[in-house]
Amino acid sequence: MIKTVSWSKGKVRIIDQTQLPAKLIYLDLSTLKEIGEAISSLKVRGAPAIGLTAALGVALQMKLSSAKNYREFRKEVEETIKYLSTRRPTAVNLFWGLKRMGKTLVRCKPVGDRIHPTRGLDKSSPYKGSSYINRLKKVLLNEALLIIRQDDEICGEIGRYGASLIKDNCHILTHCNAGGLATAGFGTALGAIFTAKEEGKKIRVYVDETRPLLQGARLTTWELKKYKIETILICDNMAGLIMKQKKIDLVIVGADRIAANGDTANKIGTYSLAILARAHKIPFYVAAPSSTFDLKIKSGEKIPIEERAEKEVSEPFGKRIAAKGTKVYNPAFDVTPAQFITAIITEKGVISPPFLKNIQEKLKK
């Protein structure tokens, strides 16, 4: 299994996904600015992986802290979280990871002459001075590493639940990349496919190229080939035809944010696939961890949609394909209404409609 995000010798190590599939290059990030740039430029991408990288980014920045007390240390953490939260607006896992790091620090706040028991600190720990600050740094790093381990386990559960929906000799269509490159494990949507493969099921996967940055062509095919799964790459606008030709049994995709009613934001083009799947009576599944749900947002209308640089469309990978001066609209995501989603696969089980009720019940477990 590839390690998309990890902690290595005091630095955050990531795979530079802008270089795939031509080169497998690992980057060791040693500053907060490098972490922010890696997230913004898609060197690291995929909702879960962004959250993991941000959590490690907090630990990395605070490793350099010269704070003398809890108040100074917490202020630096809050500034770090504020900076990283501006890197990308749609993937809620980014904010989830940062919020979790903030809550971890709050649990370490001294109360009188005692410290609340928490990971890495106990009642006997000193509550001021360099020793205490060093312990705070350790607590934050341990929490970030725990988030990574848990994400790996979550992918395993999603994989098992998802594989139960995949029959032998199944032909699957997927969009963008929701594999190991997007998580700390072997993925969400692709995790279900990999698990089905391990169970001995014969599978054929059609992969949308996923314009404009070709995450399907560059990343998903790379992962599927490593698992020796039969893979067929198609242009995004071919999906309707192959559905009509009855070459697709189900569609499975990842997610960047899921509203309380089940409306799902994912890579641009997902909405179109969902409508096509409904028209051809093909099951359409979303696979995502519970951290991707944003229950504060009632519907997809409130999900912020990131708009990216025009050059990604007019000059992909540095080669101009559109006439100079052509205006470009480049939203990175779209929202699929819950009515077009057959079920949502999570580490806590498969959630079926009615989503507004069942999401709440499932996530409480």
N, C-alpha and C positions, 0 to 999 in steps of 0.2 A: 504493500500500500504506500502510495506517495504521501509525503508530509507537506501539505500546502502551507501550513503556518506552524511554526514551532519556536521555542526559546533555545538559543544556542550560544553558549559562552558569553552571556550577558547582552546578547543582541536578539532582535526579532528576525527570524529567517523565514523568507517566503519564496515561493516559485514565481518568477517573473512571467506572468501569463501572457504578456504582450509578445513574448518571444516564441511561444508554442505555435505550431508543432515543430518548427524547424530546429529549435534549440531548447534544451532543458537547462535553464539557468537559475541558480539560487542566489538570492540577494540577502545580505546581512545588513539590516537597518539598525542604525545606532543613534538616531535622533528623532525627536517628535516630528520635525519637518519632513523627514524621509518617510515616516509612517503615513502622514497626511497625504503626501504626494503619491505614495504607492496606492492608496485607496482611491484618490481622485482620478488617477491615470489608468486605473483598472489593472495595474500590475498584480494586485490582489483583488478578487471580485467574487461574487456569489454572496448572498445575504448572510449565511452563517459565518463564512470565512471573514467577511468584513467585521462582524461583531467580535470574532476571536482576535483579529489583528488589533482592533481598537483597544480591547481589554489589555493585551500585551503592551500596547503603546502607552497606556497609563502606567503600567509597572515599569516600563523602560524609562519614561520621563522622570518618575519619582525616584528611581535609582540614583539620579543625579542631584536630588534635592539636598539643599543645605539648611533646610528648615530647623529651627531650634525647639519648636513645640508643636502640639497638635493643631492649633489654630493656623499657624503658618503652613504646615504640611497640608491641611485640608484645603486651604485657599489655593495652593498650587495644583492639587488634584482637580478642584473645580475648574480652574483655568484650562487645564489639560483636556478635561472632558468637554468643555465648551468649544475648544478649538477642533477637536476630532469630530464633534457632532455636526460640524458644518461641511464635512467632506462630501457626503452624498445624502440626499434628502429622502429617498423612497424606501430603501431597505431598513425595516424597523429593527432588525437584529443589531445594527450599529448602535442604536440608542439603548437597546436592551442590554448589550454588553457593557456599555458605559455606565448605565444606571446601576447595574449589578456591582460594578467596581466602586461606585460612590456609596452604595449601601453597605458594602463591606467595610469601608473606612469609618462610616458612622457607627458601626457596631464596636469599633475600637476606641470610641471617645471616652476619656477618663470621666468618672463620676466621683467627685470627692477624692479620696485617696485610693480608689479602686478602679479597675478596668473591667468592663463587661467581658465575660468569657467569650472568646471567638477563636477562629482558626489561627493558630500561631501565637496567641497571647493568652495568658491566664491571670488569675487574681494576684499572683505573686510577682507579675511583671512590673518593672519600673514604669512609671507613667510620664516621665519627662527625661530630657537629656538625649544624648546621641544614641544610647542603648535602646530607648523607647522608639525613636525615629527609625532606627535600623530594623526594629521588629515590625513597625508599620510597613516598611518597604517589603519585608519578607511576606507579610500577610497579603499584600496586594498581588505580589508575584504568584503566591500559592493559589490565590483565587483565580487568576487568569489561567494558570495551568490546569486548575480543576475544571474550568469552563471548557477547555479544549478536550480533556478526557471525557467529560460528560457528553460533548457533542459527538464524539466517536461512538459512544454507547447509544446515543439517540439515533444516529444513522443506522445502527444495527437493528434497532426496533422498527424504525420506519421501513427498512428493507424487508423485514419479516412480514410485516402487515401488508406491504405493497406486493410482495411476491405471491401472497395468497390470492390476489386478484388476477394474476397472470397464469394463463393455462399453457400447457405444452403446445408447441408449434404456433406460438403467438407472434403476430406481427404488430410491432409497436411503433408509434410515431412520437418523437420528443422534440423539444424546442429549446434553444440556447444550451446552457450547460448547468446541470444540477447534479454533478458527480463529486468525486473526491477533491477536485480542484476548487469546489465551492464550499467545502466543509472541512472538518477535521477527520472525518471518517471516509466512507466510500460513497457518500452522497445521499441525496434524498430520492429524487426521481430515478436516477441511475442506480442508486442503492437497491431499489426494488428489482431492477433488471438484473443487477449483479447477483442478488440473492436467488432469484429465480434460476439463473444460470447455474449457481452452485447446487441447487436442488435437482439438477439434471434436466431441466426443461430446455427444449430447443426453442431458440428465440431469433427473430430477425428484427433489427431496429432500423427504421428510417429516421434520418437526422436532418432536420431543417438547417440550412446553412446559417440562418439567423443574421440577417443584415441589420445594421451596416458593419458591425465589427466581427461578424462571422464566428461567434463563440461556438456554434454548433459544428461548423466545418473544421475549425482549428482545434477545439478543445474536446468536444464530446466524441468525435470520431477517434481522437487520440486515446481517450480513456477506453472506449469500447474495443478498440483493436488490441489494447493491452490485455483485456479480459477474453480475447479471442471470440468475440461475439460478432455474428454476421451483421455487417453494417452497410447501409446504402445511404449515401448523401444525396439530398435533393435541394433544389432552390426553394425558397420560401413559398413562391407562388405556384408550386406544383402540388401542394397538399390536397387541394380539392380534387384534382384529377385522380390521384392514387386512392383517395377515399372512394370515389365513384367506381374505380376499378376493383373495389373490394380487397385492396391490399393491406388495409389497416384494421386491426381488431380492437385496439384501444389507443388512446392518447394519454401520456403521462408527462407532466411538467413540474417544475419547482415553483417557488413563490418568493417574493420580496416583502410583501405585507398583505395580511388577510384581515379584513374588517370583521366586526362582530356578526354581521349578517352573512358572511361567507364570500363577499365580493373580494376578488383576489388580484393584486397587482403583480405582474411578472413581466419579463422581457417583452418589448414591443413585438407584436405579431401573435401573441398568445390568444388575445381576444378573437382574432380572425379564426384561429384553429378551433376554438370552442364552438363558434357558430357553425363552422363547417362540420364538426363532429356531430352536433345536434341535428343538422340537416340530413346527415347520412346515418343517424341512429347508432353512433359509435360512442362508447363510454369515454368520458373525459375526466381524468383524475389529476388532482393537485397533491403533491407530496411536500411536506414542510414540517419543521419542528414547531412545538408549541410557542417558542420564542418569536415566531414569525407572525403570530396573531396580535393584532392591536385592538383590543376590546374597547378602547376609549373611542374608537372611530366606528360609528354606527353603520356606515356604508362606504362603498368605494369612491363615492363622490368627494369624500374628504381626504382621500389619500393623495399626498403631494407627489407630483410626477416630475422627475428630473428631466431637464432639457439639456442636451449636450452640444458640443461644438459643431458648427456647420461643416467643418472640414472632414468630420467622420463620415459624412455622406458624400460630399462633393469631391473630396480628395482622400479616399480610404487608403490607409497605409502609405501615404505620401504620393499617390498617383492620382492626378486630376482626371475625373471622368465626366464632369459637368462643365458647361460653358462658364467662363468667368463672369461674375456678377449675378449668377443664378441664386435666388433666395432659397433657403433651406429651412425646413421644419424638422427637428430631430429630437422628439421625445424618446427617452430610453425605455419607457415602460408604458403599458396600457393596463386597463382594469377589466377583468372578465366578470360579468355579473354572476352572482351565485346560481341563478336559474339555469346556467349552462354547464354547471359543474356537477358531475355525477356523485363524487365523494371526495373528501379531503383526507389524505393519509398522514397520520402523525405518529409520534412515538407512543402515544397513549391509546392508539387504535384508529380505526377507520370511522370518520364522521360522515354520516349521510344526512340529507335533508330531512326535516327542516333545520337549516343551519343555525338560525338565530337561537333556537332552543338547545340543540344538540352540541353546539360548540361550547356553550357555557357549562353544560353538564359534563362533557368529556374532559375539559381542561381543569375542572375542579378535582378530578381524581388524582 
